[in-house]
Amino acid sequence: PSFVGRGGCLSAGAVGLAGPSGSGDINTSQSLIASVQSAGSPVNGAVVTLNCVSGPNAGATAVVITGASGSGTHTYTSSSPGTDMWTASYTPSGGALETTNPVPVVWMVPTIFTVTATPASVTYGTSSTLAESGLPGVSTGTVTFTSGGATLCTITRPATTCTTSVSLDAGSYPITATYSGDDTYDGSTASTALTVTQATTAITAGATPPSVPYGTASTLAASGL
């Protein structure tokens, strides 16, 4: 019997296999760790065969020989995205072949993109358009623009732009854009900045009546704000 989880599979018998706890980018390295125990003690020098049973690297194999800790590591790279499923097999001396449940190794395509604010400076009461450039056209997911922990606006791919609120207070806004990633493309971030300036004002003042004798009040009023 055995069980499988996101980080890999550990056999209740002699052989176990653990994979990466998360995804990795293509053309980088990820590792699988095979382990062998006998009566609860690590087995040194055990020969474990690893097989990629599905995924972009289906058919790949590797042989791992355990060390004094009872474990051995297989590290490899992938040029294609997707999820490889690996098993580990071991035949103990005088025993039958044991094989683990499949363990996933997830490969993603890295992303790099840039963002802009147009215009980069607006007066209070005016919106700015935030845009991303460089994400693959077929990518899905979202790009969220935040500043100081507040969300300014969010793009849902394949859209590339969104607009800020016209009620942003005057001030400087360093902006971080975070791409969520999807099943194929890895998440990433980019940055830009936006400045909101104070709105100009014009008022008209008047006195009614404009001329009064001593001891008489006049009403002063302002309009235009």
TORKOL-4160 file (C-alpha; in steps of 0.2 Angstrom, whole numbers, padded with zeros to 4 digits, m for minus):
225
<pt num="1" X="0000" Y="0000" Z="0000"/>
<pt num="2" X="0005" Y="0018" Z="m0003"/>
<pt num="3" X="m0001" Y="0036" Z="m0004"/>
<pt num="4" X="0002" Y="0050" Z="m0015"/>
<pt num="5" X="0001" Y="0069" Z="m0012"/>
<pt num="6" X="0007" Y="0085" Z="m0021"/>
<pt num="7" X="0025" Y="0083" Z="m0015"/>
<pt num="8" X="0026" Y="0065" Z="m0020"/>
<pt num="9" X="0023" Y="0047" Z="m0015"/>
<pt num="10" X="0029" Y="0038" Z="0000"/>
<pt num="11" X="0027" Y="0019" Z="0000"/>
<pt num="12" X="0022" Y="0010" Z="0016"/>
<pt num="13" X="0033" Y="m0004" Z="0009"/>
<pt num="14" X="0052" Y="m0004" Z="0005"/>
<pt num="15" X="0053" Y="0009" Z="m0009"/>
<pt num="16" X="0047" Y="0027" Z="m0009"/>
<pt num="17" X="0048" Y="0041" Z="m0021"/>
<pt num="18" X="0046" Y="0060" Z="m0017"/>
<pt num="19" X="0045" Y="0074" Z="m0030"/>
<pt num="20" X="0046" Y="0093" Z="m0030"/>
<pt num="21" X="0034" Y="0102" Z="m0019"/>
<pt num="22" X="0030" Y="0114" Z="m0033"/>
<pt num="23" X="0032" Y="0118" Z="m0051"/>
<pt num="24" X="0048" Y="0122" Z="m0060"/>
<pt num="25" X="0052" Y="0131" Z="m0076"/>
<pt num="26" X="0057" Y="0122" Z="m0092"/>
<pt num="27" X="0076" Y="0121" Z="m0095"/>
<pt num="28" X="0080" Y="0122" Z="m0076"/>
<pt num="29" X="0083" Y="0107" Z="m0065"/>
<pt num="30" X="0071" Y="0097" Z="m0054"/>
<pt num="31" X="0074" Y="0082" Z="m0043"/>
<pt num="32" X="0066" Y="0066" Z="m0038"/>
<pt num="33" X="0072" Y="0057" Z="m0022"/>
<pt num="34" X="0070" Y="0038" Z="m0021"/>
<pt num="35" X="0072" Y="0029" Z="m0004"/>
<pt num="36" X="0073" Y="0011" Z="0002"/>
<pt num="37" X="0070" Y="0004" Z="0019"/>
<pt num="38" X="0070" Y="m0013" Z="0026"/>
<pt num="39" X="0062" Y="m0016" Z="0043"/>
<pt num="40" X="0062" Y="0003" Z="0046"/>
<pt num="41" X="0080" Y="0005" Z="0043"/>
<pt num="42" X="0088" Y="0013" Z="0027"/>
<pt num="43" X="0095" Y="0002" Z="0014"/>
<pt num="44" X="0112" Y="0007" Z="0007"/>
<pt num="45" X="0117" Y="0002" Z="m0011"/>
<pt num="46" X="0099" Y="m0002" Z="m0016"/>
<pt num="47" X="0096" Y="m0001" Z="m0035"/>
<pt num="48" X="0080" Y="0009" Z="m0039"/>
<pt num="49" X="0073" Y="0011" Z="m0057"/>
<pt num="50" X="0064" Y="0027" Z="m0061"/>
<pt num="51" X="0051" Y="0027" Z="m0075"/>
<pt num="52" X="0042" Y="0042" Z="m0083"/>
<pt num="53" X="0026" Y="0034" Z="m0087"/>
<pt num="54" X="0017" Y="0050" Z="m0094"/>
<pt num="55" X="0020" Y="0068" Z="m0098"/>
<pt num="56" X="0032" Y="0078" Z="m0110"/>
<pt num="57" X="0046" Y="0066" Z="m0105"/>
<pt num="58" X="0036" Y="0050" Z="m0106"/>
<pt num="59" X="0048" Y="0035" Z="m0108"/>
<pt num="60" X="0063" Y="0042" Z="m0099"/>
<pt num="61" X="0071" Y="0031" Z="m0087"/>
<pt num="62" X="0084" Y="0033" Z="m0073"/>
<pt num="63" X="0093" Y="0022" Z="m0061"/>
<pt num="64" X="0097" Y="0028" Z="m0043"/>
<pt num="65" X="0108" Y="0019" Z="m0031"/>
<pt num="66" X="0104" Y="0023" Z="m0013"/>
<pt num="67" X="0117" Y="0029" Z="m0001"/>
<pt num="68" X="0120" Y="0027" Z="0018"/>
<pt num="69" X="0104" Y="0037" Z="0021"/>
<pt num="70" X="0094" Y="0025" Z="0011"/>
<pt num="71" X="0090" Y="0038" Z="m0002"/>
<pt num="72" X="0096" Y="0043" Z="m0019"/>
<pt num="73" X="0093" Y="0058" Z="m0031"/>
<pt num="74" X="0089" Y="0059" Z="m0049"/>
<pt num="75" X="0090" Y="0077" Z="m0056"/>
<pt num="76" X="0084" Y="0081" Z="m0074"/>
<pt num="77" X="0078" Y="0095" Z="m0085"/>
<pt num="78" X="0064" Y="0097" Z="m0098"/>
<pt num="79" X="0063" Y="0108" Z="m0113"/>
<pt num="80" X="0044" Y="0105" Z="m0114"/>
<pt num="81" X="0030" Y="0111" Z="m0102"/>
<pt num="82" X="0018" Y="0099" Z="m0094"/>
<pt num="83" X="0017" Y="0086" Z="m0080"/>
<pt num="84" X="0028" Y="0071" Z="m0080"/>
<pt num="85" X="0022" Y="0056" Z="m0069"/>
<pt num="86" X="0036" Y="0045" Z="m0062"/>
<pt num="87" X="0037" Y="0029" Z="m0053"/>
<pt num="88" X="0051" Y="0020" Z="m0043"/>
<pt num="89" X="0053" Y="0001" Z="m0044"/>
<pt num="90" X="0064" Y="m0009" Z="m0033"/>
<pt num="91" X="0066" Y="m0028" Z="m0030"/>
<pt num="92" X="0072" Y="m0033" Z="m0012"/>
<pt num="93" X="0083" Y="m0047" Z="m0011"/>
<pt num="94" X="0073" Y="m0063" Z="m0011"/>
<pt num="95" X="0057" Y="m0053" Z="m0013"/>
<pt num="96" X="0045" Y="m0047" Z="m0026"/>
<pt num="97" X="0046" Y="m0031" Z="m0037"/>
<pt num="98" X="0038" Y="m0016" Z="m0028"/>
<pt num="99" X="0033" Y="0000" Z="m0037"/>
<pt num="100" X="0027" Y="0016" Z="m0030"/>
<pt num="101" X="0012" Y="0026" Z="m0036"/>
<pt num="102" X="0015" Y="0040" Z="m0049"/>
<pt num="103" X="0023" Y="0056" Z="m0043"/>
<pt num="104" X="0021" Y="0072" Z="m0053"/>
<pt num="105" X="0035" Y="0084" Z="m0059"/>
<pt num="106" X="0027" Y="0100" Z="m0066"/>
<pt num="107" X="0036" Y="0110" Z="m0079"/>
<pt num="108" X="0031" Y="0128" Z="m0083"/>
<pt num="109" X="0035" Y="0141" Z="m0097"/>
<pt num="110" X="0043" Y="0156" Z="m0088"/>
<pt num="111" X="0036" Y="0173" Z="m0092"/>
<pt num="112" X="0043" Y="0191" Z="m0093"/>
<pt num="113" X="0032" Y="0206" Z="m0097"/>
<pt num="114" X="0032" Y="0225" Z="m0095"/>
<pt num="115" X="0019" Y="0237" Z="m0089"/>
<pt num="116" X="0015" Y="0255" Z="m0092"/>
<pt num="117" X="0003" Y="0269" Z="m0086"/>
<pt num="118" X="m0004" Y="0280" Z="m0099"/>
<pt num="119" X="m0003" Y="0294" Z="m0095"/>
<pt num="120" X="0009" Y="0292" Z="m0081"/>
<pt num="121" X="0003" Y="0308" Z="m0073"/>
<pt num="122" X="m0015" Y="0313" Z="m0071"/>
<pt num="123" X="m0025" Y="0326" Z="m0062"/>
<pt num="124" X="m0037" Y="0320" Z="m0048"/>
<pt num="125" X="m0053" Y="0315" Z="m0056"/>
<pt num="126" X="m0045" Y="0308" Z="m0071"/>
<pt num="127" X="m0041" Y="0289" Z="m0075"/>
<pt num="128" X="m0025" Y="0281" Z="m0082"/>
<pt num="129" X="m0024" Y="0266" Z="m0093"/>
<pt num="130" X="m0013" Y="0252" Z="m0086"/>
<pt num="131" X="m0006" Y="0240" Z="m0099"/>
<pt num="132" X="0004" Y="0225" Z="m0100"/>
<pt num="133" X="0015" Y="0219" Z="m0114"/>
<pt num="134" X="0025" Y="0203" Z="m0117"/>
<pt num="135" X="0014" Y="0190" Z="m0111"/>
<pt num="136" X="0011" Y="0176" Z="m0123"/>
<pt num="137" X="m0005" Y="0179" Z="m0133"/>
<pt num="138" X="m0012" Y="0162" Z="m0128"/>
<pt num="139" X="m0009" Y="0164" Z="m0110"/>
<pt num="140" X="m0024" Y="0164" Z="m0098"/>
<pt num="141" X="m0025" Y="0170" Z="m0080"/>
<pt num="142" X="m0025" Y="0188" Z="m0073"/>
<pt num="143" X="m0014" Y="0203" Z="m0071"/>
<pt num="144" X="m0017" Y="0212" Z="m0055"/>
<pt num="145" X="m0011" Y="0230" Z="m0053"/>
<pt num="146" X="m0008" Y="0235" Z="m0034"/>
<pt num="147" X="0000" Y="0249" Z="m0025"/>
<pt num="148" X="0002" Y="0250" Z="m0006"/>
<pt num="149" X="m0008" Y="0234" Z="m0004"/>
<pt num="150" X="m0023" Y="0241" Z="m0013"/>
<pt num="151" X="m0029" Y="0234" Z="m0030"/>
<pt num="152" X="m0030" Y="0248" Z="m0044"/>
<pt num="153" X="m0037" Y="0236" Z="m0057"/>
<pt num="154" X="m0036" Y="0219" Z="m0064"/>
<pt num="155" X="m0034" Y="0212" Z="m0082"/>
<pt num="156" X="m0042" Y="0195" Z="m0087"/>
<pt num="157" X="m0032" Y="0188" Z="m0101"/>
<pt num="158" X="m0032" Y="0189" Z="m0116"/>
<pt num="159" X="m0036" Y="0208" Z="m0112"/>
<pt num="160" X="m0020" Y="0219" Z="m0110"/>
<pt num="161" X="m0027" Y="0235" Z="m0102"/>
<pt num="162" X="m0038" Y="0241" Z="m0087"/>
<pt num="163" X="m0041" Y="0258" Z="m0080"/>
<pt num="164" X="m0038" Y="0266" Z="m0063"/>
<pt num="165" X="m0052" Y="0274" Z="m0053"/>
<pt num="166" X="m0055" Y="0292" Z="m0055"/>
<pt num="167" X="m0056" Y="0294" Z="m0036"/>
<pt num="168" X="m0038" Y="0290" Z="m0033"/>
<pt num="169" X="m0031" Y="0303" Z="m0020"/>
<pt num="170" X="m0017" Y="0314" Z="m0026"/>
<pt num="171" X="0000" Y="0307" Z="m0023"/>
<pt num="172" X="0013" Y="0295" Z="m0030"/>
<pt num="173" X="0008" Y="0277" Z="m0034"/>
<pt num="174" X="0022" Y="0264" Z="m0036"/>
<pt num="175" X="0013" Y="0250" Z="m0045"/>
<pt num="176" X="0017" Y="0231" Z="m0045"/>
<pt num="177" X="0008" Y="0220" Z="m0058"/>
<pt num="178" X="0007" Y="0202" Z="m0054"/>
<pt num="179" X="0003" Y="0189" Z="m0067"/>
<pt num="180" X="m0006" Y="0174" Z="m0060"/>
<pt num="181" X="0001" Y="0161" Z="m0072"/>
<pt num="182" X="m0010" Y="0147" Z="m0079"/>
<pt num="183" X="m0007" Y="0128" Z="m0082"/>
<pt num="184" X="0007" Y="0131" Z="m0095"/>
<pt num="185" X="0014" Y="0149" Z="m0091"/>
<pt num="186" X="0022" Y="0153" Z="m0074"/>
<pt num="187" X="0018" Y="0168" Z="m0064"/>
<pt num="188" X="0029" Y="0184" Z="m0064"/>
<pt num="189" X="0029" Y="0202" Z="m0059"/>
<pt num="190" X="0033" Y="0219" Z="m0067"/>
<pt num="191" X="0032" Y="0237" Z="m0061"/>
<pt num="192" X="0028" Y="0255" Z="m0066"/>
<pt num="193" X="0022" Y="0271" Z="m0057"/>
<pt num="194" X="0008" Y="0283" Z="m0058"/>
<pt num="195" X="0007" Y="0301" Z="m0051"/>
<pt num="196" X="m0010" Y="0309" Z="m0047"/>
<pt num="197" X="m0009" Y="0328" Z="m0045"/>
<pt num="198" X="m0021" Y="0339" Z="m0036"/>
<pt num="199" X="m0035" Y="0346" Z="m0047"/>
<pt num="200" X="m0035" Y="0365" Z="m0051"/>
<pt num="201" X="m0049" Y="0375" Z="m0044"/>
<pt num="202" X="m0057" Y="0392" Z="m0050"/>
<pt num="203" X="m0070" Y="0402" Z="m0039"/>
<pt num="204" X="m0080" Y="0417" Z="m0041"/>
<pt num="205" X="m0083" Y="0428" Z="m0026"/>
<pt num="206" X="m0097" Y="0441" Z="m0025"/>
<pt num="207" X="m0105" Y="0453" Z="m0012"/>
<pt num="208" X="m0124" Y="0456" Z="m0012"/>
<pt num="209" X="m0127" Y="0470" Z="m0012"/>
<pt num="210" X="m0110" Y="0476" Z="m0017"/>
<pt num="211" X="m0112" Y="0493" Z="m0008"/>
<pt num="212" X="m0121" Y="0495" Z="0009"/>
<pt num="213" X="m0122" Y="0510" Z="0021"/>
<pt num="214" X="m0113" Y="0509" Z="0038"/>
<pt num="215" X="m0122" Y="0497" Z="0050"/>
<pt num="216" X="m0129" Y="0486" Z="0036"/>
<pt num="217" X="m0124" Y="0469" Z="0032"/>
<pt num="218" X="m0119" Y="0462" Z="0014"/>
<pt num="219" X="m0119" Y="0444" Z="0010"/>
<pt num="220" X="m0103" Y="0437" Z="0003"/>
<pt num="221" X="m0103" Y="0421" Z="m0008"/>
<pt num="222" X="m0091" Y="0410" Z="m0017"/>
<pt num="223" X="m0096" Y="0399" Z="m0032"/>
<pt num="224" X="m0087" Y="0387" Z="m0044"/>
<pt num="225" X="m0080" Y="0374" Z="m0032"/>
